[in-house]
Amino acid sequence: MANETQKTYWNQVGGPKWVSLGGAMEARLAPVSAAVIAAAALRPGENVLDIGCGAGLTSLEAAQAVGPAGRVIGIDISAPMIETARGHARARHIENVSFRLGDAQTEHFAPAPEVLLSRFGVMFFDDPVAAFANLRAGAAPGARLACAAWAPLARNEHWRRPLELVEALLGPGAPRQPHASGPLAFDDADYVTAILTQAGWQAPRVEAMEIALHGVSLEEEAAIACFMGPSGALLDEKQASPAQRETIRAAIRAALPAYTSPAANGGVRVPAVIHMITARAA
Ligand SMILES: C[S@@+](CC[C@H](N)C(=O)[O-])C[C@H]1O[C@@H](n2cnc3c(N)ncnc32)[C@H](O)[C@@H]1O
């Protein structure tokens, strides 16, 4: 079976962690959804697929953008994420969206999507060429692809600095294989372009885009860095004790003002760089 490791991770670890943050991840990443939806140039009445939709907030925004004549399907490999997404759709009374538990690398979709988009849901395939070929084969002729992935760690201080702090306390993690599936798998623009080309997508483009994430508070940012991303993964890999986690959380909280700033409307402005990946189906 494809993607077994990621399936286990997102069902047993990543999904429950994400959901337990109670919306902080969603608030933080809202500017990325806006950038993806702008890059996708959604039009009323279109059929949209949200790949690795997670708790579904980007799907819900896309559903509003395509209006009642349009339709959005969100697919995700994680049951806790899909359950949360369905709850959000019900709570907001958004009816032109549905959520499906499944693997985007192998699943078939109907009706054929005219737009395929994703906010950080495409970096986890164990065979990305097969996944993007499957998505292209199921897409409507001329369909548009717009996906956000993280740019390199060196350009994302909000992940890099917490990772350094964990490494200083617990030592480095196992060496990362280049392009290994995970949050940074698509940090190399040439690699991503080659994947899309091999998978049969046309006019692939990877643009580095500076963006300000919306941190809820410095406390939430420190909690997220201990839970998710490369620093959270290293804490898990090292099986950090509660006391070690608390030491790291406090160190990240203390470091945060050096690479963030207060947001004009409250909260925290967190500079980041993403890769905006676009292409077209023939
Ligand atoms: C970083 S989260 C992003 C979630 C959501 N797009 C968001 O931005 O809030 C990555 C998501 O991709 C999902 N995912 C990973 N591999 C997948 C696959 N092969 N098929 C479908 N979803 C997958 C995970 O379960 C997880 O919910």
The ligand as a Tripos MOL2 file, in Angstrom:
@<TRIPOS>MOLECULE
LIG
   27    29     1     0     0
SMALL
NO_CHARGES

@<TRIPOS>ATOM
      1 C1          0.4700   19.9810    6.8140 C.3       1 LIG1
      2 S1         -1.1150   19.2470    6.7490 S.3       1 LIG1
      3 C2         -2.0160   20.4810    5.8540 C.3       1 LIG1
      4 C3         -3.5000   20.3560    6.0330 C.3       1 LIG1
      5 C4         -4.3490   21.4230    5.3190 C.3       1 LIG1
      6 N1         -4.1320   21.4240    3.8900 N.3       1 LIG1
      7 C5         -4.0910   22.7850    5.9070 C.2       1 LIG1
      8 O1         -3.3240   23.5420    5.3350 O.co2     1 LIG1
      9 O2         -4.6650   23.0860    6.9640 O.co2     1 LIG1
     10 C6         -0.8720   17.9790    5.5270 C.3       1 LIG1
     11 C7         -2.1120   17.1530    5.2660 C.3       1 LIG1
     12 O3         -1.8530   16.2840    4.1500 O.3       1 LIG1
     13 C8         -2.4970   15.0510    4.4180 C.3       1 LIG1
     14 N2         -1.9100   13.9980    3.5710 N.ar      1 LIG1
     15 C9         -0.6570   13.4820    3.6340 C.ar      1 LIG1
     16 N3         -0.4840   12.5420    2.6880 N.ar      1 LIG1
     17 C10        -1.6600   12.4450    2.0030 C.ar      1 LIG1
     18 C11        -2.1110   11.6430    0.9140 C.ar      1 LIG1
     19 N4         -1.3140   10.7350    0.3300 N.pl3     1 LIG1
     20 N5         -3.3800   11.8120    0.4580 N.ar      1 LIG1
     21 C12        -4.2090   12.7040    1.0580 C.ar      1 LIG1
     22 N6         -3.8290   13.5030    2.0970 N.ar      1 LIG1
     23 C13        -2.5740   13.3790    2.5620 C.ar      1 LIG1
     24 C14        -2.2750   14.8530    5.9100 C.3       1 LIG1
     25 O4         -3.1530   13.9030    6.4720 O.3       1 LIG1
     26 C15        -2.4800   16.2640    6.4340 C.3       1 LIG1
     27 O5         -3.8150   16.5070    6.8150 O.3       1 LIG1
@<TRIPOS>BOND
     1     1     2 1
     2     2     3 1
     3     2    10 1
     4     3     4 1
     5     4     5 1
     6     5     6 1
     7     5     7 1
     8     7     8 2
     9     7     9 1
    10    10    11 1
    11    11    12 1
    12    11    26 1
    13    12    13 1
    14    13    14 1
    15    13    24 1
    16    14    15 ar
    17    14    23 ar
    18    15    16 ar
    19    16    17 ar
    20    17    18 ar
    21    17    23 ar
    22    18    19 1
    23    18    20 ar
    24    20    21 ar
    25    21    22 ar
    26    22    23 ar
    27    24    25 1
    28    24    26 1
    29    26    27 1
@<TRIPOS>SUBSTRUCTURE
     1 LIG1         1 GROUP 0 **** ****
